[in-house]
Amino acid sequence: MARINPKFITELKSYGAFDTNACYNCGNCTAVCSLSDEDNSFPRKMVRYSVLGLEDEIQTSMEPWLCYYCGDCSATCPREAQPGELMMTLRRYLTSKYDWTGLSGMLYKSLTTSVIAFVLVAIGVMWFAADQNFMFERLLHYGHYFEMLAIGGVFLVILLPNLIRMWNMAIRKSEVKVPFSAYFKSLGELIVHMFTQKRTLGCDDNQTRWFQHLILVIGYLSLLFTTVFLDWFSTESSFIMVLGYIESVIILSVTFIFMIGRLNKKAQVSKNSHPSDWFFVIWLFLMGFSAFVVRVFIDLDILETNIWMYMIHLIVLVQWAIIIVPFGKWTHFLYRSFAMYFEKLKSFSVS
């Protein structure tokens, strides 16, 4: 028997903007959605689950992640109930449930908490730099060491346990029996969606959005590889230096376009921007911009006498690595890809 949580809708409202009371279950949102099908009739089903307080059904469902929010459902809703925003809100809610630390929920629900977290991290970085007497070589060394440590540490300590919790909800808790071999057969689905987000191509809106996301993902991952593994800040290879510059410009350009879109609020998806949406694009922009300037200062041989520039970059980097990546909107990139993977696994389910 399904358990109803009468307080669920109140809790859910703290994660985003929507009006479930306006919905009268006409089904228009599902009818206009190009990604909805007979197996996944979102967003209508998720609206009803939310109103009824069927929390367990929502936690075991992958439907919120199958939505790529083109905005058609919200734009054509006769009651202006914002069903697209509900799906976005459910993704934030699910992120908080996957997170074993509980920090995602705290940051999503409170702008004040988020600001305090950013300030505390900045203070921590400054304290560490002061402890090192702001010595240029040491800070550059420790900054590079942090980048390598953060990649493995954040994934192993936070993201991997969260993915296990997601699997527990999606597969084990929903009592889906999946053959062990299916986990290997479905890996291609995970890789393809992670790097291309190809499901977005099924949306009826302008495919420029898909292309922008693809370029951003490629640029971000490439800059990460170039900076961390090719040691962009310390290399003397002209090819690597030019590559890093190009990747920085790509990130700057795409994130700038995203910020302009959110400011203009012309597209439905940008009309109700959550603080986490802004943190993601702004900090990604700052990552690309500060890395670009630091490299310029290195090439002009003026970074050592302008250590403040590297400090700005280091603060942005640490805030990105330990706040936004494990607890912010960046995780949507990871969870959505695994949602596609788990949906594929379910197709192999046996009685």
N, C-alpha and C positions, 0 to 999 in steps of 0.2 A: 504494500500500500504506500502511495506517495505521501510524504510528509510535507505539510504546509507551514511555512514560516510567515506569520502575519506581519512581522516587522521587517521582512526582507526588502520591500519596496522603499521603506524609509532609509535603510542602510544603503541601498543602491543609489539613491539620489545624491549621496555624498561623493559619488564617483563621476558624476556628469550631469548634463542638462537634457532633460526630456520631460514629457508630460504623459504618463501612462493613463491618467484619468480621462484624457481627451480621446483616447482610442475607443472605438465602438466595434472593433473586430470586423471591419468591412472586407479586409483581405486585399485592398488595393496595393499595399506595399509589396506583398508577395507577387501579385500579378505583374507589376512593372519591373521586378527585379530579374535581370537577365541571368543571374547566377543561381537563382532559386530553382529547384526541381522537385519531383515527387518524393525524393528521399530527404531533402533538406528544404523545407518550406519556410525559410526565414524571410523577413524578420517577424512575420506574423506569429509564428510559434513561440519565439523568444519573448515577444510582447505579452502573450497570454501567460507564459510561465512566470514572467516577472510580476504581473498583476496578481496572480494566484499565489505567489510566494513559493513556487516549486524550486527551491534552491538546489536540491540534489540533482534534479533533472538538468538544470543549467550547468552545474559543475561537471557533469559527465558528458555534456554535449560539446561538440567541436564547431557547431554552427556559428557562434559569434566570430570565430576565426576564419570561417569560409567566406564571410562578407568582406569586401574590399572598399566599401563605402563610396560608391560613385555619387550618391546623393539623390538618386531618382526617387527613392521611396519617401524621403522627407519632403522633397520638392513637390510631389504630387499627392501627398496625404491630405484628404479633404478636411481633416480635423487639426492639421498642423501639430500632430502628436510627436513629431521628430523620431520616427522609428530607426532611422540611420544613426542618430545620436545614441539611442538605446543600445544598439549593437556595439558602438564604440565604448559606451559606458560598461557594458558587460565584459569587454576585453580588459578594461582596467580592473574590474572586479575579479575576474578570473586570474589575472596576473597577481593580484594580492593573495589569492587563495593558493596559488602554486608556490609562492615565496615562503619558505620555512622561517625566515627571520621576522616576518611581519612588517618590515620596513616599507615595502612597496605600498601597502595600504595606508600607512601613516603619511607618506609623501604625497600620494594621490589625493587624499582627503583633506590635506591642510597645506595651503600655500605658505603659511607662516613656518610650518615645520620644514618645508623644502628650503626656504630662504635661510633658516637657521643652519640647516645641514651644509649648504654651500658656504656660509660664512665660517662655520667651524672648520671645514676642510681647508679653506684659505688660510685661516689662522694657524692650523697645524703645519701647513707647508712653509709658511713664513717662519714659524718657530724652528722648524728643522733647518731651514736655510741659515737662520741666525746662529744656530748651534754649530753650523759648519763654517761660521764667519764669512758667509756669502762668497766662499772661494769658488771661482768659476769652474775650474777643472773638476772639482769634487761634485758640484751640483750637476754638471753635464753628465758625469759618470753615474751618479745616483739616479738621475732622471731616466737615463737609458736603462739602467738596471730595474727601475720601477716599472717601466713599460713591459719588459719581459716577464717580470714577476706578476704584474697585474693580469696579464692575459691568462696565464695558467691558474693563478690563485683565484680570481673571480669565477672562472669557469668551474674549477674543481670544488670550491667551497660553497658557492652560491647557486650558480646556474645548473650544474649537473644534478644536485639534489632536487632543485625545482622541477627539472624535466622528469625526474623519477616520480615526483608527486603528481605531475601532469599526467604521466602514463598511468599512474594508479587510479586517477579519476576517470580518464578516458577509456581505459581498457579493463583494468581489474575491477573497479567499482561498478562499471556498467555490465559486468559479468559476460564480457565478450571472450570467447575461446579462440585464440589465434595460434596456428601452428608455429613452432619455433622457426621453421624455414622461411616463413613469411617475413620475418624481421629482416632477413638478408635480401629477399626478393624485392622488398619495397624501398630499399635504401636509395635507389635511383630517384624515386619520387621526392624524397627528402632533399637530396642534393640539387635537383632541378628547381624545386620551389624556393630553396634557400638562396640560390644565386640569381634566379630570373623572376621570381614572383609571377610566373606565367599565367596564373589564374586571373590576374587583373585584366588580361586580354579578353576575357569573357564579358567584361563590363561594356555597356553601351556608350559610356562617355568617351571623350577624346582620349585616344591612346597615347597622347603626349605624356600623360601622367605616368603611365607604365614606363615609358622610355626614360623619363626624368628619374624615377626611382631606380631603374636599372643602372643608369650612369652614376647615380649617387652611391649605390652599393659597390660598384666596381671601383669607383674613385676612392671611397673610404677604405675598402679592404686593401687596395693597392698601396695607398699612402701608409696604412698600418704596417704592411709588409716592408715597404721601403724604409720607413723610419726605424722600425724595430729590428728587423733581420738584416737589412742592408746598411743600417746605421747611417741614415741620411745626414745627420748633423755632424758626423765625424769623417765621412768618406771624402776622398779626393778624386773619385771617379766622376768624370764629366757626365757620363751617361746617367748614373744614379742621381746626380744633382739635378739634371734637367728633368728626369722622370719625376722626381719629387715635386719640382715646381709645377709641372703640368697637372699632377694629381691634386695639388693644393688649389690650383685655379679651378679645376673641375668642381671640387667640393664648395669653394667659395661661390661659384656661379649658380650651381643648382640650389644650394641652401638660400642664397639671396632671392632666387625666384620663388621658393617656397614661402619665405618671410613676406615678400610683397603680396603674394596670393592671400596669405592670412590677414594682412593689413587691409587689403581691398575688400575681402569677404564677398567676392562675387560668386565664387563656387560654393555650393551647398556644404561641402566638406569643411570649408573654412569659416563658416558663420558662427560656430560655437566652439572656438578653440579653447581647449583646456590648458591650464598652466604647463602641464607636462608636454603638450605639443610644442609650446614655445620654447621650453627648456631644451628640448631635443634639437630643434633647428638652430637656435641661437648658439648653443654650445658647440654644435658641429661646425657652424660657421666660424666661431672663435678658434676652434681647433685648427681649421685650415688656415685662417688668417694669421694666427700667432706663429704657427709652424713656418709659414711662408716668410714672415718678417724675420724670425730667428735665423733662418737659412741665409737671408739677404745680409743680415748683420755679420754672420760668420764669413760670408764671401767678401764682405767689405773690411773684414778684420776689425770690427768695432764692437763685437758682442761682449768681450771681456770687460770693456769699459762702460758697457750699458747692460749690466747684469739684470737690471729691472725688466728688460724685455723677456729674458729667459724665465724670470720669475713669474711673469704674467702667463707665459705659455705653460709653465709647470703647474701653476694653480689650476688653469683650465683643464689640463691633461688629467690631473688627479681627481678633480671634481667629476669629469666625464667618466673616468675609469671606475670610481667607487660609489658614484651616486646614480648617474644616468644609465650606464650600461647594465648594472645588475638590478636596479630598482625603477628605472624610468621607461620611457616609451621605446628605447632601443630593444628591449626584450620582446616587443611585438614581432620584430623581425625573426627572432628565434622561435617563439611559441607558435607563430602562424605556420612556419615551415614544418614544425613537428606536428601541428594539427593536420596538415596535409598527409604527413607520414602515417599518423594514427588512423586517419580515415581510410587510407589504403590498406592498412592492416585489417581493419574491420571487414573489408571486402573478402578476406581470406578466412573469416570466422567459420567455425564448424559447430554443429549442434552438440 
